[in-house]
Amino acid sequence: MANRKKATETILEYVEKIYPGGGNKEMYETILAKMSDKQFDAYMKKLASGEETLFMVAPNLSKARLSVERNIKIAKELGHEFFQRLWLTDDVTGEAYLTPIPYLVIDLPLRRQAQLLSKKSSIPQNNDQVDELTGQYSGKPRGASLSFPELQTLYAQGLEKTIEELIKFRGGDEDAFRAMNKAMIDGGAVSLDQISSKINSNVKSTQTLSTILKAMHLDNTLLNK
């Protein structure tokens, strides 16, 4: 019972230190008080193993504020170091090296986006119907679209060539699309770098937007290379 009291006091103390006046101390007082000794012991073991984590509720526009500087001081008090030198492996040489300066190492929440390209993929029957404004196929079934969140995900993964193929070669650049198809038919493979060096065209939607802006007496450089 003494250990439970001490553990509870420690949790409440640091919860309040991290977010003073935020109401989390009172929340944990209620939660922990309702636990039986068996439940409390199981909860402590989950905290120790990392299976469970103490969470904080920090509403927007609240008078109470979280503080990075305060958290760093609390971490030092607890003997925790946020910044660590990292062992990294060089992609070219394959050699491991220790970074000369420390970097912030923390656990962050990760939420898998529900909007995925694979969920809305469809293959058009042909390319006969093309939208005049975008140069993209507009018949049925429509081809898969690419949203901005999906574009950000591809960029974060370093898939620049995939983005180029989807938003240029398959995204309304007629000359690039024809060159890509011709390379596939003639040689069975496609190199975007080789095609790009031979063409000097733009996506049709870029041309359309440039024309609309000029019609509004707004000069632009959208078509400039």
C-alpha positions as CSV (number, residue, x, y, z in Angstrom):
1,M,0.0,0.0,0.0
2,A,2.9,2.3,0.8
3,N,4.4,1.7,-2.7
4,R,1.0,2.5,-4.3
5,K,0.8,5.7,-2.4
6,K,4.3,6.7,-3.4
7,A,3.8,5.8,-7.1
8,T,0.5,7.8,-7.1
9,E,2.2,10.8,-5.6
10,T,5.0,10.6,-8.1
11,I,2.6,10.4,-11.1
12,L,0.5,13.3,-9.8
13,E,3.6,15.4,-9.1
14,Y,5.1,15.2,-12.6
15,V,1.8,15.3,-14.4
16,E,1.2,18.7,-12.7
17,K,4.8,19.8,-13.4
18,I,4.5,19.1,-17.1
19,Y,1.1,20.8,-17.5
20,P,0.5,22.9,-14.4
21,G,-3.1,24.0,-13.9
22,G,-4.3,21.8,-16.8
23,G,-6.6,19.5,-14.8
24,N,-4.6,16.4,-15.6
25,K,-3.6,15.9,-12.0
26,E,-7.2,15.8,-10.9
27,M,-8.0,13.4,-13.7
28,Y,-5.3,10.9,-12.7
29,E,-6.3,11.2,-9.0
30,T,-9.8,10.0,-10.0
31,I,-8.5,7.3,-12.4
32,L,-6.0,5.8,-10.0
33,A,-8.3,6.0,-6.9
34,K,-10.9,3.8,-8.7
35,M,-8.4,1.0,-9.3
36,S,-8.1,-2.0,-7.1
37,D,-4.7,-3.0,-5.8
38,K,-4.5,-5.7,-8.5
39,Q,-5.5,-3.3,-11.2
40,F,-3.1,-0.7,-10.0
41,D,-0.2,-3.3,-10.0
42,A,-1.1,-4.4,-13.5
43,Y,-1.2,-0.8,-14.7
44,M,2.2,0.0,-13.2
45,K,3.7,-3.1,-14.9
46,K,2.3,-1.9,-18.3
47,L,3.7,1.6,-17.7
48,A,7.1,0.0,-16.9
49,S,7.1,-2.1,-20.0
50,G,6.0,0.7,-22.3
51,E,2.7,-1.1,-23.1
52,E,0.8,1.8,-21.5
53,T,1.8,5.5,-21.5
54,L,0.7,8.4,-19.3
55,F,-1.3,10.8,-21.5
56,M,-2.0,14.5,-21.1
57,V,-5.1,16.4,-22.1
58,A,-4.2,19.8,-23.4
59,P,-7.2,21.6,-24.9
60,N,-6.7,24.4,-27.5
61,L,-7.0,28.0,-26.3
62,S,-6.6,26.9,-22.7
63,K,-5.0,29.3,-20.2
64,A,-2.6,26.5,-19.2
65,R,0.3,26.1,-21.5
66,L,2.8,23.3,-22.3
67,S,6.4,24.4,-22.4
68,V,9.3,22.8,-24.2
69,E,11.8,24.5,-21.9
70,R,10.0,23.3,-18.8
71,N,9.8,19.7,-20.2
72,I,13.6,19.7,-20.8
73,K,14.2,20.7,-17.2
74,I,11.8,18.0,-16.0
75,A,13.5,15.4,-18.1
76,K,16.9,16.3,-16.6
77,E,15.3,16.0,-13.2
78,L,14.2,12.5,-14.1
79,G,17.5,11.6,-15.6
80,H,16.1,11.5,-19.2
81,E,18.0,12.9,-22.2
82,F,15.9,14.0,-25.2
83,F,18.9,14.5,-27.4
84,Q,21.1,11.6,-28.5
85,R,23.9,11.0,-30.9
86,L,22.8,8.5,-33.5
87,W,24.4,5.6,-35.3
88,L,23.6,5.9,-39.0
89,T,24.5,3.8,-42.0
90,D,25.8,5.5,-45.1
91,D,23.7,4.5,-48.2
92,V,26.7,4.6,-50.5
93,T,29.5,3.0,-48.5
94,G,27.4,0.9,-46.1
95,E,29.6,2.1,-43.2
96,A,28.0,3.0,-39.9
97,Y,29.0,6.3,-38.3
98,L,28.1,8.2,-35.1
99,T,26.6,11.6,-35.7
100,P,28.8,14.4,-34.4
101,I,25.9,16.3,-32.8
102,P,22.9,15.0,-30.9
103,Y,19.4,14.9,-32.3
104,L,16.0,15.0,-30.7
105,V,14.7,11.5,-30.2
106,I,11.1,11.2,-29.0
107,D,8.0,9.0,-29.6
108,L,5.4,10.7,-31.8
109,P,1.8,9.6,-32.5
110,L,1.2,8.2,-36.0
111,R,-2.2,8.1,-37.7
112,R,-2.6,6.2,-40.9
113,Q,-4.5,8.2,-43.3
114,A,-7.8,6.7,-44.5
115,Q,-7.4,8.1,-48.0
116,L,-5.3,5.7,-50.0
117,L,-4.7,5.6,-53.7
118,S,-5.2,1.8,-53.7
119,K,-8.8,2.2,-52.5
120,K,-9.8,4.2,-55.5
121,S,-7.8,2.7,-58.3
122,S,-9.5,2.0,-61.6
123,I,-8.2,1.3,-65.1
124,P,-9.8,3.2,-68.0
125,Q,-10.9,1.1,-70.9
126,N,-9.3,3.5,-73.4
127,N,-7.9,7.0,-73.8
128,D,-10.5,8.2,-76.4
129,Q,-12.2,10.7,-74.2
130,V,-10.0,13.5,-73.0
131,D,-10.9,16.6,-71.0
132,E,-10.2,19.7,-73.1
133,L,-9.1,21.7,-70.0
134,T,-6.9,19.2,-68.3
135,G,-5.8,16.8,-71.0
136,Q,-6.8,13.9,-68.7
137,Y,-9.0,11.0,-69.5
138,S,-12.6,11.8,-68.7
139,G,-14.6,8.8,-69.8
140,K,-15.9,5.8,-67.7
141,P,-14.4,4.3,-65.7
142,R,-12.3,7.2,-64.6
143,G,-8.6,6.6,-63.8
144,A,-7.3,6.8,-60.3
145,S,-6.9,10.4,-59.0
146,L,-4.1,11.7,-56.8
147,S,-5.0,14.0,-53.9
148,F,-2.7,16.5,-52.2
149,P,-2.4,14.4,-49.0
150,E,-1.4,11.4,-51.1
151,L,1.1,13.6,-53.0
152,Q,2.6,14.7,-49.6
153,T,2.9,11.0,-48.6
154,L,4.7,10.2,-51.8
155,Y,7.1,13.1,-51.4
156,A,7.8,12.2,-47.8
157,Q,8.9,8.8,-49.0
158,G,11.3,10.3,-51.5
159,L,9.3,9.1,-54.5
160,E,9.9,12.1,-56.7
161,K,9.9,10.1,-60.0
162,T,6.6,8.5,-59.0
163,I,5.1,11.9,-58.5
164,E,6.5,13.1,-61.9
165,E,4.9,10.2,-63.6
166,L,1.5,10.6,-62.0
167,I,1.1,14.4,-62.3
168,K,2.9,15.0,-65.6
169,F,3.3,11.9,-67.8
170,R,-0.1,10.5,-66.7
171,G,-1.5,13.8,-65.5
172,G,-2.3,15.7,-68.7
173,D,1.0,16.2,-70.6
174,E,-0.1,14.8,-73.9
175,D,3.4,14.8,-75.6
176,A,5.0,13.2,-72.5
177,F,2.2,10.6,-72.3
178,R,2.7,9.7,-76.0
179,A,6.4,9.5,-75.6
180,M,6.1,7.2,-72.6
181,N,3.7,4.9,-74.4
182,K,5.9,4.8,-77.5
183,A,8.9,3.9,-75.4
184,M,6.9,1.1,-73.8
185,I,5.7,-0.3,-77.1
186,D,9.1,-0.1,-78.8
187,G,11.4,-1.3,-76.1
188,G,9.2,-2.7,-73.3
189,A,10.5,-0.3,-70.7
190,V,10.4,3.4,-70.0
191,S,13.0,5.9,-68.6
192,L,11.5,9.2,-67.5
193,D,14.9,10.8,-67.6
194,Q,15.4,9.9,-71.2
195,I,11.9,11.0,-72.2
196,S,12.2,14.3,-70.3
197,S,15.4,15.2,-72.3
198,K,13.5,14.8,-75.6
199,I,10.3,16.7,-74.8
200,N,9.5,20.3,-74.0
201,S,5.8,20.3,-73.1
202,N,3.6,21.1,-70.1
203,V,0.6,19.6,-68.4
204,K,-2.6,20.8,-70.1
205,S,-4.1,22.1,-66.9
206,T,-1.1,24.4,-66.4
207,Q,-1.6,25.8,-69.9
208,T,-5.3,26.3,-69.1
209,L,-4.6,28.1,-65.9
210,S,-2.1,30.3,-67.6
211,T,-4.6,31.2,-70.3
212,I,-7.3,32.0,-67.7
213,L,-5.0,34.3,-65.7
214,K,-4.0,36.1,-68.9
215,A,-7.6,36.5,-69.8
216,M,-8.0,38.2,-66.5
217,H,-5.1,40.5,-67.4
218,L,-2.8,38.7,-65.0
219,D,0.5,38.0,-66.6
220,N,2.2,34.8,-65.3
221,T,5.3,32.6,-65.7
222,L,3.5,29.2,-65.4
223,L,4.7,28.0,-68.8
224,N,8.3,29.2,-68.3
225,K,10.8,26.4,-68.0
